[in-house]
């Protein structure tokens, strides 16, 4: 399975843009030049290309379609990645369809959130949480990787 480009809306100008799942640099809006939220689906076949080789910090969301807490936390994660456009890439992985990625990320429960930088884990959160708790956790995980 190869991830398809997604269409995202620029938070600044409201225009829709196609964003590739894996690319050098950071996605930007053609007209206003603002960073775009980067949200990508990945599986066992393309996770390394999409997540490990990313030019920005990656937030991996291991979820399943039958998981209620996963559905609750998904919009929160999309909000956070929109706030951190240009700094963060959200990679959504269906744990049922990508068992190798789930094992690699040591997902024993879902949702499991993992922050990666250069393919290395710099943060982990198990379970759904509101934006008020996830934002500082994510900031801390990103700060850790920047300090190293």
C-alpha positions as CSV (number, residue, x, y, z in Angstrom):
1,X,0.0,0.0,0.0
2,X,1.4,3.3,-1.0
3,X,0.0,6.4,0.7
4,X,-1.8,8.8,-1.6
5,X,-1.5,12.6,-1.4
6,X,-4.0,14.3,0.8
7,X,-5.9,17.5,0.2
8,X,-5.6,19.9,3.1
9,X,-7.0,23.4,3.7
10,X,-4.6,26.2,4.4
11,X,-5.4,27.7,7.8
12,X,-4.5,31.2,6.7
13,X,-6.1,31.6,3.2
14,X,-8.6,28.7,3.2
15,X,-7.4,27.3,-0.1
16,X,-7.1,23.6,-0.6
17,X,-3.8,22.0,-1.4
18,X,-2.5,18.6,-2.3
19,X,0.2,17.4,0.1
20,X,2.5,14.5,-0.7
21,X,2.9,11.8,2.1
22,X,6.7,11.9,1.8
23,X,8.7,14.8,0.6
24,X,11.9,16.8,1.3
25,X,11.3,20.0,3.2
26,X,7.9,21.1,4.5
27,X,4.6,21.5,2.6
28,X,3.7,25.2,2.0
29,X,0.8,26.9,0.3
30,X,1.7,28.1,-3.2
31,X,0.0,31.5,-2.9
32,X,0.5,32.7,0.7
33,X,3.6,30.6,1.3
34,X,2.4,29.6,4.8
35,X,3.2,26.1,6.2
36,X,0.4,23.5,5.7
37,X,-0.8,20.9,8.2
38,X,0.8,17.6,7.2
39,X,-1.4,14.6,7.9
40,X,-0.6,11.3,6.2
41,X,-1.8,7.7,6.4
42,X,0.9,5.0,6.5
43,X,1.2,1.2,6.8
44,X,3.8,-1.5,7.0
45,X,5.0,-1.0,3.4
46,X,5.5,2.8,3.5
47,X,6.0,3.8,7.1
48,X,9.8,4.0,6.9
49,X,9.7,6.3,3.9
50,X,6.9,8.5,5.4
51,X,8.0,8.7,9.0
52,X,11.7,7.7,9.4
53,X,12.9,9.9,6.6
54,X,10.7,12.9,7.5
55,X,12.3,16.4,7.5
56,X,10.2,17.4,10.5
57,X,9.2,15.8,13.8
58,X,6.6,13.0,13.4
59,X,3.6,12.3,15.6
60,X,2.5,8.7,15.0
61,X,-1.1,7.9,15.9
62,X,-1.7,4.2,16.2
63,X,-5.4,3.7,16.0
64,X,-8.1,1.2,14.9
65,X,-11.5,1.9,13.3
66,X,-13.4,0.1,16.1
67,X,-11.7,2.1,18.9
68,X,-14.0,4.9,20.4
69,X,-11.1,6.7,22.2
70,X,-9.1,6.7,18.9
71,X,-12.0,8.5,17.1
72,X,-12.2,11.0,20.0
73,X,-8.5,11.9,19.9
74,X,-8.2,12.1,16.1
75,X,-9.6,15.6,15.8
76,X,-7.5,16.8,18.7
77,X,-4.4,15.5,16.9
78,X,-5.4,17.2,13.7
79,X,-5.9,20.5,15.6
80,X,-2.4,20.2,17.2
81,X,-0.7,19.4,13.8
82,X,-2.5,22.5,12.3
83,X,-1.2,24.6,15.2
84,X,2.3,23.3,14.5
85,X,2.2,23.4,10.7
86,X,5.7,23.3,9.4
87,X,7.1,21.7,12.6
88,X,5.1,18.5,12.8
89,X,3.8,15.7,10.6
90,X,0.9,13.5,11.8
91,X,1.2,9.9,10.6
92,X,-1.9,7.9,11.2
93,X,-1.4,4.1,11.3
94,X,-4.3,1.6,11.5
95,X,-2.7,-0.9,14.0
96,X,-5.0,-3.7,12.7
97,X,-3.6,-3.2,9.2
98,X,0.0,-2.5,10.1
99,X,1.1,-5.0,12.7
100,X,4.8,-4.5,12.0
101,X,4.5,-0.7,12.8
102,X,2.5,-1.5,15.9
103,X,5.2,-3.9,17.1
104,X,8.0,-1.4,16.3
105,X,6.2,1.3,18.2
106,X,5.5,-1.1,21.1
107,X,1.7,-0.4,20.9
108,X,0.1,-2.6,23.6
109,X,-3.0,-0.5,23.7
110,X,-4.6,2.0,21.4
111,X,-4.6,4.8,20.8
112,X,-0.8,4.9,21.2
113,X,0.9,8.2,20.3
114,X,4.6,8.2,19.5
115,X,6.8,11.1,18.7
116,X,9.7,10.3,16.3
117,X,12.7,12.3,15.2
118,X,15.0,10.7,12.6
119,X,13.3,7.4,13.2
120,X,14.0,7.5,17.0
121,X,11.3,7.6,19.7
122,X,11.4,10.8,21.7
123,X,8.0,10.6,23.3
124,X,5.1,8.2,24.0
125,X,1.5,8.6,25.2
126,X,-0.9,5.8,25.7
127,X,-4.6,6.5,25.6
128,X,-6.8,9.4,24.5
129,X,-6.4,12.8,26.1
130,X,-7.7,16.3,25.5
131,X,-5.7,19.0,23.7
132,X,-5.0,20.7,27.1
133,X,-2.9,17.6,28.1
134,X,-1.6,16.6,24.7
135,X,-0.2,20.0,23.8
136,X,2.3,20.2,26.7
137,X,3.2,16.6,26.2
138,X,3.9,17.2,22.6
139,X,5.8,20.4,23.2
140,X,8.0,18.5,25.8
141,X,8.7,15.7,23.4
142,X,9.7,18.1,20.6
143,X,11.9,20.1,23.0
144,X,13.7,16.9,24.0
145,X,14.6,16.1,20.5
146,X,15.8,19.6,19.8
147,X,18.0,19.6,22.8
148,X,19.8,16.3,21.8
